[in-house]
Amino acid sequence: MVANRLKSFVRDEDIASHWGGDEFVCLLLEVKQEADATHLAEKMINRIAEAYEVNGHVFSIIASIGIAIYPADGDTADVLFKNADTAMYKAKGTEKRVVLFRESGERKAG
């Protein structure tokens, strides 16, 4: 359900996939402005939070999103994933729910 909701937000050239456990990854190509990524992430959080029903039980999910942008936050996939993960864990501790890596207070890995 979460992967399907994420896929509804990304363009054909982008990728949304299950990363493992309760983590998902969206790879957005050719993002011109970081505000575009944060705006999309906020919309994703709202869409993911919409209630859904399974066997008569209604569920709602609270999501946290960390964002790393190439090249400012890393120049390899490994570094970008690590820095997005760092930002996501920072978002889990805030009401903001979406955190850019450079706002997380952490130093760039690599």
C-alpha positions as CSV (number, residue, x, y, z in Angstrom):
1,M,0.0,0.0,0.0
2,V,2.8,2.5,0.9
3,A,4.8,1.6,-2.2
4,N,1.7,2.1,-4.4
5,R,0.9,5.5,-2.8
6,L,4.6,6.6,-3.3
7,K,4.5,5.4,-6.9
8,S,1.5,7.6,-7.6
9,F,3.6,10.7,-6.8
10,V,6.7,10.0,-8.9
11,R,7.2,10.5,-12.6
12,D,7.8,7.7,-15.1
13,E,11.6,8.3,-15.0
14,D,11.7,8.3,-11.2
15,I,11.9,5.2,-8.9
16,A,9.9,4.3,-5.8
17,S,10.7,1.1,-4.1
18,H,10.6,-0.8,-0.8
19,W,14.1,-0.6,0.7
20,G,13.6,-3.0,3.7
21,G,11.7,-3.2,6.9
22,D,9.6,-0.1,7.1
23,E,11.8,2.0,4.8
24,F,11.1,3.0,1.2
25,V,13.2,4.9,-1.2
26,C,12.2,7.4,-3.9
27,L,14.9,8.3,-6.4
28,L,13.9,11.6,-8.2
29,L,15.9,12.4,-11.3
30,E,16.5,15.9,-12.6
31,V,15.2,17.8,-9.6
32,K,15.8,21.5,-10.4
33,Q,14.9,23.0,-7.0
34,E,15.2,21.5,-3.5
35,A,11.9,23.1,-2.7
36,D,10.3,20.8,-5.3
37,A,11.6,17.8,-3.4
38,T,10.5,19.0,0.0
39,H,7.1,20.0,-1.4
40,L,6.6,16.5,-3.0
41,A,7.8,14.9,0.3
42,E,5.2,16.8,2.3
43,K,2.5,15.7,-0.2
44,M,3.7,12.1,0.1
45,I,3.4,12.2,3.9
46,N,-0.2,13.4,3.7
47,R,-1.1,10.7,1.2
48,I,0.6,7.9,3.1
49,A,-1.2,9.1,6.3
50,E,-4.6,8.6,4.7
51,A,-6.5,5.8,6.5
52,Y,-6.9,2.4,4.9
53,E,-8.8,-0.7,5.8
54,V,-7.6,-4.3,6.2
55,N,-10.0,-7.0,7.3
56,G,-12.3,-4.4,8.9
57,H,-9.5,-2.6,10.8
58,V,-8.6,1.0,9.9
59,F,-5.0,1.9,9.9
60,S,-3.0,5.2,9.4
61,I,0.7,5.5,9.0
62,I,2.9,8.4,10.2
63,A,5.9,8.8,7.8
64,S,9.2,10.6,8.2
65,I,11.2,11.6,5.1
66,G,14.9,12.4,4.8
67,I,16.2,14.0,1.7
68,A,19.7,14.1,0.3
69,I,20.3,15.9,-3.0
70,Y,23.2,15.3,-5.5
71,P,25.8,16.8,-5.5
72,A,25.5,19.0,-2.4
73,D,24.8,16.1,0.0
74,G,27.0,13.5,-1.7
75,D,28.4,12.4,-5.0
76,T,27.9,8.7,-4.9
77,A,24.7,6.6,-4.4
78,D,26.1,5.1,-1.1
79,V,26.8,8.5,0.4
80,L,23.4,9.9,-0.8
81,F,21.5,6.9,0.7
82,K,23.4,7.2,4.0
83,N,22.8,10.9,4.2
84,A,19.1,10.6,3.4
85,D,18.9,7.9,6.1
86,T,20.5,10.2,8.6
87,A,18.1,13.0,7.7
88,M,15.1,10.6,7.9
89,Y,16.1,9.6,11.5
90,K,16.4,13.3,12.4
91,A,12.9,13.8,10.9
92,K,11.5,11.0,13.2
93,G,12.4,13.1,16.2
94,T,10.6,16.2,15.0
95,E,7.1,17.4,14.1
96,K,8.5,18.6,10.8
97,R,8.5,15.1,9.3
98,V,10.6,16.1,6.3
99,V,14.3,17.0,6.8
100,L,16.9,17.9,4.2
101,F,20.3,16.3,5.1
102,R,22.0,19.7,5.2
103,E,19.4,20.8,7.8
104,S,20.0,17.7,9.9
105,G,23.0,19.2,11.7
106,E,25.2,16.2,10.5
107,R,28.4,16.4,8.5
108,K,28.4,15.0,5.0
109,A,29.6,11.4,4.9
110,G,32.3,10.3,2.5
